[in-house]
Amino acid sequence: MTVTADGPLPSTAYDVAIVGAGVVGCAVARELARHPRLRIALVEAQDDVGQGTSKANTAILHTGFDATPGTLEARLVREGYGRLGAYAAETGIPVERVGALLVAWDEEQLAALPRLAAKAERNACAGTVLLSPGELYAREPHLGPGALGALHVPGESVICPWTTTLAYATQAVRSGVDLHLNTAVRDVRWADGHRLTTTRGTLHARHLVNAAGLHADTLDHRLGHRDFTVTPRRGQLLVFDKFARPLVRHILLPVPTALGKGVLVAPTVHGNVLLGPTAEDLPDKRATGSTADGLASLRDQGRRILPALLDEEVTAVYAGLRAATGHEDYRITAHPEQAYVTVGGIRSTGLTASMAIAAHVTGLLTDTGLDPGPVREPAAVALPQLGEAFPRPYERPDLIAEDPEYGILVCHCERVSRGEIRDALAGPVPPRSLEGLRRRTRARAGRCQGFYCGAAVRELFERGPGDGRNGP
């Protein structure tokens, strides 16, 4: 297992280099790692996997009911939904099948619901049902007044995006992929192979996959292609405390617009409630800050959707940037003459589609001349259980009897044990910051945001991997 974050890159000539260790890049690495003959490098500019769009999304496992029928996105979301659902069950990624309600607030939106139901049918999303106002309010009694009806999409679910990315990366690394962090690609040249100039030196690969997210267009342009331009679309979100969770039973969706799926209210697998996102097209690919205007707009919309939600405490605010390209579909393109595949324009559905995208990209690489060789399935992984609907380590007497560290809580808001922190620090892809540890364990993610547990968590983090004992 090789994970590097500093020093010069190895002189290895790789069969495939993947630029970008978000959920899609990690999924591609995992898929290619099923072919043990390949030498694979996964290159990431930041200090952890899933540090970009993948860490700041709405965490929904989409059925693809409202995708444009016949598009590549529609097909890959549909395939990915089944693949990721099965994979989550195998690995311990928490998923809750809560279903979604597409709520109509005026006559125009109400008239659109049958068309959306027909689109869902064309996308092979069965089981949608039109609801009357009475049926809607029976399902969601805290919904704001004035809703005229809804479309029920039972298959829509919530998922943990952090453990999904980590699971892919863990299997990839355990299967022989070299993960190089803190490795920003500054230039790429093609001449019977790819020569990547990075902040840690030069990397050589016969084939290249561009999964660079917001920067996919920049890398594409370096290789002479002008198929798309990424415009960062900022989505700001509010995270409400766990006391708000009983207010909502489903994912509450608006009727979608050209800018996206709009502002939603959704439960999370971690027991919170999300409100958001905004949709703001910006020129700056680093503009992940929240704004007073954006948060005020969310509160106004949230007050209409679920009035009682605004009486609950907000425990976190965050913003993510989606890679908008002005195109209806993903921009996944093979360039056989350069042994190169672009994976661009992957928006909010990328989490759901990730495994299907990875399989599709592997097929395109084969078409560009890659001989992947025989298949060997990666060893199974078991991720830490972060979902509130499932038994957590501190609730398992059998686990605590075997290892008492799982019964010693460090973060009381999120009920994170010392054993979980120890395991995360000793993992194949360990965190390199407190934020990385938060995504792996939920430590410091609760209502106090680390006010009470911060010092203890930091001490364990700075001590590093070990047996976790004799701690605070």
N, C-alpha and C positions, 0 to 999 in steps of 0.2 A: 504494500500500500504506500503510495507516494502522494503527500500533500506538501507543497512548498509555498512559502510566502515571502521569502527574502533570498538574497544571494543570486548568483548567475543561474540562468536556466541550463538544464542538461544539454549536451550536444547531440542527444538522440534525434534521429530522423524519424518523425512520426508518419504513420499511414494517414491519420486524420487529425486535424486540429479543429477544435470547436471554440469559437470566440463568443464568450458570454455564458456565465454559469447561473442564469435565471432558471425558472422552472422548465422552460423549453430546452435550453442548452443542456441542463442536467439530464432531462429525459432522453435527449439524443445520445449523450454520453453513455447512459445506462443501456440503451438499445444497442449501440455499437459494441458495448462491452460483452454482449452475448456471443460475440465472435472472438474467441480468445487469441486468434492468430494476429489480430490487429494491434498496433501500437497507437494509442489514442492520447491526445492532450486536450484537457479542458482548461481554457485560459480565461481568467476573470480579473477585471481591473480593480475591483474592491477587495476587501479582506475577508469576505465570506460569500458563500453561495446565496442566491436569492436576495441580493441587496438592493435590487432596483424595483421595477414594477411588481415583481413577484412577492415582495413583502408587504405591499400596500395596495391591496385590492379588496373587493367585496366578498371574497372567499365563498363564492357560490359554485356548486357543481351544476352546470347548465345542461338541460336537455337539448338545447338548440331549437326550441319550439318556434322562435321568432327569427331564426337565421334566414337569409335569402335562399330559397330552394334552388338546388342545382349548383351552388357555389362550393368551392373547395372547403371553405370554413364550415358550411352546413354539414358536409360529409364527415370532416374530421372531428367536429364537435360531437356528432352523433356516435361515431366510433369511439372517441375518447371517453365519452360519458360511461359507456359500458366497461371499457378497459380500466379506467381509473377507479370506478366503483368496486370492481373485483379486486384490484390491486390494494385499495384502501383496506378492504376486509382482511386481506392476507397479511398486511404489514402493521396494522394498528393505527392507521391514519383515521382520525375520527370523522364520521359523516353522519349527519342527521337528515332523514328524509322528511322534511317538514312540509314540502309542497309550497307552491306560490299562488298568490292571488293577484291577478292583473286588474287593478281597480279603476273603474271609469267614474270620473267626477263631473262630466258634462255629456250632453247628447252626442256630440261628435265622437268622443272617446267610446261611448256606449255602442255607437254604430260600428266602430272599428273592431269590437270584440269578436263578432262572427268571422270577420276576415282573418283575424289572428288565429282563431280556432281552425280555420281551413288551412292556413299556412302551417300550423303545427301538424296537421294531418299529413300534409305533403312532405314534411320533414320527419315522418315516421314517429312522431311523438303522439302516442295514443292516450286516451283517457281524459282529455280536457273536457271541462263542463262549464257551461254558462250558468251563472248564479243570479238570482233575483236579489233585490236589496235585502229582503228578509233573510234569505239564505246566507247572504254575505255577512250580515251583522250577527247572525247566529254563530258563525264561525269565528268572527273577530269582533267581539262586543265592545272593545275599546276604540274601534275605528272612529274617526271624526265624522260628524254629521254631513249628510248630503251626497253620499256615494249612491250611484244609480245602478250598480251591478258590478260583476266581476267575471273574469275567466279563471277557473281553477286549473292549474297545471300541477298535477300531483307529483310528478317526478323531480321537480326542482328541489335541490338539496343544499345544505351548507356543509363546508368542509374546512379542514385546517390547511391553509396554503403553505405554512412554514414547514410542517413535517412532510408534506408532499415533496417539496424541493429537496429537503434533507434526505429523504428516503432514496430518491433517485441518485443523489450524489454519493451516498453511502454505498449503495450497491455498485455504482460505477467504480469507485475507488477500491473497494474490496475485490473487484474483478480485474484490477490492473490498470485502470485509467490513471494517468498522472494529472492531478489537479494543481494548477499553478495560480495562486492568488496574488493580489497586489501586482498584477501583470497587465498593464494597459497597453493595447496595441496602438502604436503611433503610425505605422506604415506597413503596407504589404505589397510585395512584388511577385509576379508570376513569371517563371522561366523554367519550364519542365519541372515544376514544383513550386511551392509557396514559401517565401521567405518573409517572416513576420518580424518586424522591428518593434520591440517592446521596451518598457521601462526597466526590464531586468535582463535585457540582452536579446539575442536573435534566436528564433525558433523556426525549424524547418519541418514542412509536412507536404506529403504528396497531394492530399485532398484537404479542402477547407470548407467548414460550415460556418456561416455568418449568422449567429444567434445573438447579436449584440444589442437587441432591443431598441432603445431610443437612438442608438448610434449605428444601427444597421445600415442606414442610408450612407453614412460617412464611409464605412468600410466598402460598401458597394461601389461608391464613386471612385475609391482608390483603385479598384480593379476595372474601371472604365465603363461602369453601368449607371444609367440614369433612370431606372425604372420607377422610382418613387422617392419622395422626400418625407421624412418624418417630422410632423409637427407635434410637439409635446402637448398632451391634453391633460391638464391637472384635474384630479379628483380629490376634493377635500372631504373628510368624513369625521363624524363624531362617534365616540364609543361611550355608551351609557353603562352605568353600573349594573351589577347582577340583579339588584332589586327591581330593575325595569323588565327583566325577562318575562314575568307572567303577563305583561301587557300585550304580547304579540305571539301568535301561534304559527303563523306562516311568514314567508317572505312576501312583503307587500310591495308590488311593483306598479309603476305608472305605465301608461301606454307609451311605448318607445317613440323617440323622435330621431331625426337625422343625426343628432349629436351623440346619441347613445341610448342606454336603457333608462336614463333619468334618475331622479332621486328615489331611493327605496328605503324602506325600514325592514331590517332583517335580524333575526336572532343569529347568534354565532355559536359554534360548537364549544366555545370557551365560557358560555353562559351569559354573555353580554348582549347588547342590542346595538346595531349599527344604524346610523342615519347618514345617507349620502349616496353617491358622490356628486359633487359639482362637476361641470364640464367646461373647462376654460382653456382655449387654445392659446399657447404662449410661445414666444420665441426662444426662451431659455430652457435648455434641457437639464438644468440643475435647480429649477424653481419648485422645490418640494415644500416650501413654507406654506403655512396656513395664513389666511387673511381675515380681518374682521368682517369685511363685506361678505366673503364666502360663507363664513360660519353663521352670520346673521341670516343669510338667504336659506341655509339649511334649516335653521330653527323655524323660520317662517313656514317653510314647506312641511316640516315635521309637525308643526302645530296643527296643520290641516289634516294630515294623515292620521296622526295618533296624538291627540292633544295632551293626554296624561303623561306622555313620554317627556315633555318639556319640564315637568315637575321633578324629574329624576336627576341624579347627579351624573355629570359627565366625568369619566375617569381618564379619557385620553382623546387627543385630537391628532389626526395625521393626514398626510396628503401623498398621493402617488401620481406618477406621470404615465399615461398610456401612449403608445406609439401610433398616433393617428396618421394616416397617409393620404386621406382624401379618396381612397378606393373602397369599394364595398366588400372586398375580399382580402384574404391573406395574400401577401406577396412572397410566395414560396416558389423559387425559380432555380432550375439547374442550368449551369453553364458548362457543358461537357468539355469545351475547348480549353477551359481553365481548371477542370477538376474541382468545381466550386458550386456550392449550393447556398443561395440566399434564403434566409427565413425571416422575412420582414413583415411589418404591419400586424403583428400578433397582439390583439387587443384584449379585452377583459375575458374573452372566452378561451384564452391561451392555456389557462390552468386546466380547464376541463379537457381540452383537445390535446394536451401535451404528449401523452403516450401515442396517440394516433399520428400527431405531427412527427414524432420521432421515427415511427415505422415508415411513414411516407418519405421522410428525408433519407433514411437508409436505402430505400428503393431508388431514389434519385441518385444517390452516390454510386450505387451499383451501375446505374445507367451511364454514369460518367467514367466508368472504367475501374471502380473499386471492386476487388475480389474479396468479399468479407470472409470467406472460408466457412468452416463448420460452425454450428450453433452449440453453445453450452449455456444452459440457463444459469443465471447468477444465484448464489446462495441466498436464501431468504433472509430478510431483516425484520426485526421487531422494533418498532419505534416506541418511544415513551408515550403513554396515553395522556393526551392533553385535553380530551373532551369531557365536559361536565356530565354528559349522559352515560358515561361509562365508568366503571370502577377505577379510581385513581390509586396510586401505590399506597397512600396513607390509609386507604379504606380496605386494604387487603391483609388480613391477619396472617395468611399463609406466607406472603412475601416478607412481612415484617419479622415473622418468626425465623425465617431463613436469613434475613439481613436487617437488623434493627435500624439501620440508617434510613430506611424507607418510612420509619415511624417518627422521625425527628423532623419537625417542620421548621423551615428557615423562613419562608415567605408565607405568612398566615393568611393574607388576603386571597392568594391563589392556591394555598395549601400545597406548596412545593417542598418536598423533603430534601434532606441533605444527600440522601442516596441518589436522587435524580440529578442533582447538580454535579455530584461526583461522576456519574455515568456520562453526562454530557461533556464534561471536561476531558474524559478519557476516550471519547468516541473517535471513530475513524476520520470524521471531519469536525474537529473540535471548534468551539467558538473562540474568536480572537478579540472579543470585546464583550462588555456587559450586555450590549444590545443583542449580540449573537446568542448569548446565554439566555436572554429573555425569550427569544424565539424558540429555543429548544426546550425550555422548561416552564415558561410563564413567570419565572421569578421576577419581581418588581413590576409586573404588569397589572396589578390589582388596583383597588380604590385608593391606596395610599401612595402608589407609584414609587415604591421603594423608600418612603420616608422612615418606616420602622425597620425594614429588613435590609436596607441598602448596604450598611456597613458590614453585616454578616455575609451577605452575598459577595461583596467585593473581596472580603478576606479569603473566602473559599476560591474565588476566581483567581486571585493573585497567587494563591498557594499552588494552584495548578492541579493536574491530575494526581491522584494518589488514592489511598483507601478512604479518604473523607473523614477519618476519625479524629478525635481530639480537637475537634473544631469548636466554634462558639455554640 
